[in-house]
């Protein structure tokens, strides 16, 4: 289940239950229908039992749709439900996350510099996430800009940009060298999450088709 093809993370929709009364399930289903290539369950508000039950359900839905499924910050849950992998922060014991997941599942690590990206590679990451622009969804994540995307891509792992990304600027992230983008509010907070996903998928696909992404 390793990340043999970075295109699997071309468009990751990260779930949130903080917008318009939608549930994580609602966001995930709309994103799958809209053409997301990966779903990342990010539900820090849920207790272990609730999170595991929801993760198991979404893992099955993603598997049926041919979409990768990751769990944010909870590699033990990812491993328990047979998810495709997990995403953790650079300070969240990524080595321990790799040990919990085993060698096959995908591991993503958030980084902010080429040095951190190189370290993530040593720790067994399959890709790195870079916060590009400021976002109210995760205000503690400092924006590193497109230059960080370029620098981290040069470190040898696929880069997924996140933070302040929507259909209007996703192509710029791809042109900077990212293999894909991840979004939260651009889909979860949209009037029509399925259509918002579709527009993002089109924007990213066009940028990749124009030769903007690293392959």
C-alpha positions in Angstrom: 0.0 0.0 0.0 3.0 2.3 -0.3 2.8 5.5 -2.3 3.9 4.0 -5.6 2.1 6.8 -7.5 2.1 10.3 -6.1 -0.9 11.0 -8.3 -2.9 9.2 -5.6 -2.5 12.4 -3.5 -3.2 14.8 -6.3 -6.3 16.1 -4.5 -6.8 15.3 -0.8 -9.9 16.5 0.9 -9.4 16.8 4.7 -12.7 16.4 6.6 -14.1 18.8 9.1 -17.4 19.1 11.0 -17.0 22.8 11.6 -18.9 24.1 8.6 -22.5 24.5 7.7 -23.6 21.7 10.0 -22.0 19.1 7.8 -20.5 15.9 9.3 -17.2 14.3 8.4 -19.2 11.7 6.6 -21.0 14.4 4.6 -17.7 16.0 3.5 -16.1 12.7 2.6 -19.0 11.5 0.5 -19.2 14.8 -1.4 -15.5 14.8 -2.0 -15.5 11.2 -3.3 -18.3 12.1 -5.7 -16.5 15.2 -6.8 -13.3 13.4 -7.8 -11.0 13.7 -4.8 -8.1 11.2 -5.0 -7.7 10.9 -1.3 -9.7 11.6 1.9 -8.0 12.4 5.2 -10.1 12.1 8.3 -9.2 14.9 10.7 -11.5 14.7 13.7 -9.7 15.8 16.9 -13.0 16.4 18.6 -14.0 12.7 18.5 -13.2 10.2 21.2 -11.4 7.0 20.4 -14.5 4.8 19.9 -16.3 7.3 17.8 -13.2 8.0 15.7 -12.5 4.3 15.1 -16.1 3.6 14.1 -16.2 6.5 11.6 -12.7 5.7 10.3 -13.7 2.1 9.6 -16.8 3.3 7.7 -14.9 5.8 5.6 -12.1 3.4 4.9 -14.7 1.0 3.4 -16.3 3.8 1.4 -13.0 5.0 0.0 -11.9 1.5 -0.8 -15.1 0.9 -2.8 -14.5 4.1 -4.7 -10.8 3.6 -5.4 -9.9 6.6 -3.2 -7.0 6.5 -0.7 -8.0 7.0 2.9 -5.7 8.5 5.6 -6.2 9.3 9.2 -4.8 12.5 10.6 -2.7 12.4 13.8 -3.9 8.9 14.9 -1.8 6.2 13.3 -3.1 3.7 15.7 -6.6 4.2 14.4 -5.4 4.1 10.9 -3.7 0.7 11.5 -6.7 -0.6 13.4 -9.2 0.0 10.6 -6.9 -0.9 7.7 -6.6 2.7 6.3 -4.2 3.4 3.5 -2.1 5.4 5.9 -1.8 8.3 8.3 -0.6 11.9 8.4 1.2 13.3 11.4 3.1 16.5 12.4 6.9 16.7 12.5 6.6 16.9 16.3 4.1 14.1 16.7 6.6 11.2 16.9 6.7 10.3 13.2 9.1 7.4 13.9 6.5 6.0 16.3 3.8 6.5 13.7 5.8 4.4 11.2 6.2 1.7 13.7 2.5 1.6 14.4 1.6 1.6 10.8 4.2 -1.0 9.6 6.2 -0.7 6.5 3.5 -0.7 3.8 0.9 2.0 4.7 1.4 5.6 3.6 2.9 8.0 6.1 2.8 11.7 5.5 4.6 14.2 7.7 4.0 18.0 7.9 7.2 20.0 7.4 8.2 23.6 6.8 11.7 23.4 5.3 13.9 21.3 3.1 15.8 20.2 6.2 12.6 18.9 7.8 11.7 17.2 4.5 15.0 15.4 4.4 14.5 14.3 8.0 11.0 13.1 7.2 12.4 11.0 4.5 14.8 9.4 7.0 11.9 8.7 9.3 10.1 6.7 6.6 7.7 9.3 5.2 6.2 8.6 1.8 5.3 12.3 1.3 5.5 15.6 3.1 2.8 18.2 3.7 3.7 21.9 3.5 1.5 24.8 4.7 1.6 27.2 1.8 -0.6 30.1 2.9 -2.3 31.2 6.1 -5.6 29.5 7.0 -8.2 30.1 9.6 -8.9 26.4 9.8 -5.5 25.7 11.3 -4.1 29.1 12.6 -1.2 27.4 14.4 0.3 26.3 11.2 2.7 28.9 10.0 2.6 29.6 6.2 5.8 28.7 4.5 5.0 29.9 1.0 5.6 28.5 -2.5 9.4 28.7 -2.0 9.1 26.1 0.7 7.1 23.9 -1.7 10.0 24.2 -4.2 12.7 23.6 -1.6 10.9 20.6 0.0 10.2 19.0 -3.4 13.9 19.1 -4.1 14.5 17.0 -1.0 13.2 14.0 -2.9 9.7 13.2 -1.5 6.4 14.1 -3.1 5.0 17.4 -1.6 1.3 18.0 -0.8 0.5 21.7 -0.3 -2.1 22.7 2.2 -3.4 26.0 3.7 -5.4 28.7 1.9 -5.7 26.6 -1.2 -8.8 26.6 -3.5 -9.6 26.3 -7.2 -8.2 29.8 -7.9 -4.7 29.1 -6.7 -4.2 25.4 -6.7 -2.4 25.5 -10.0 0.3 27.7 -8.5 1.1 25.1 -5.9 1.4 22.4 -8.6 3.6 24.7 -10.7 5.8 25.2 -7.6 6.6 21.5 -7.7 3.9 19.9 -5.5 2.5 16.5 -6.4 -0.9 17.5 -5.1 -2.9 19.8 -2.8 -5.0 19.2 0.3 -7.9 21.4 1.3 -10.3 21.7 4.2 -12.5 24.7 4.1 -12.5 25.0 0.3 -14.6 21.9 0.3 -16.1 21.5 3.7 -17.2 25.1 3.9 -18.4 25.4 0.3 -22.0 25.9 -0.6 -21.7 22.8 -2.8 -18.9 20.6 -1.5 -19.2 18.1 -4.4 -19.0 20.9 -7.0 -16.1 22.6 -5.1 -14.2 19.3 -5.2 -14.9 19.0 -8.9 -13.5 22.5 -9.6 -10.4 21.8 -7.6 -9.9 18.5 -9.4 -10.2 20.2 -12.7 -7.7 23.0 -11.7 -5.2 20.5 -10.4 -5.6 18.2 -13.4 -5.0 21.0 -15.8 -1.9 22.1 -14.0 -0.5 18.6 -14.0 -1.4 18.2 -17.6 0.5 21.3 -18.5 3.6 19.8 -16.9 3.5 21.7 -13.7 3.9 18.9 -11.2 6.8 16.7 -10.4 6.2 13.2 -11.5 
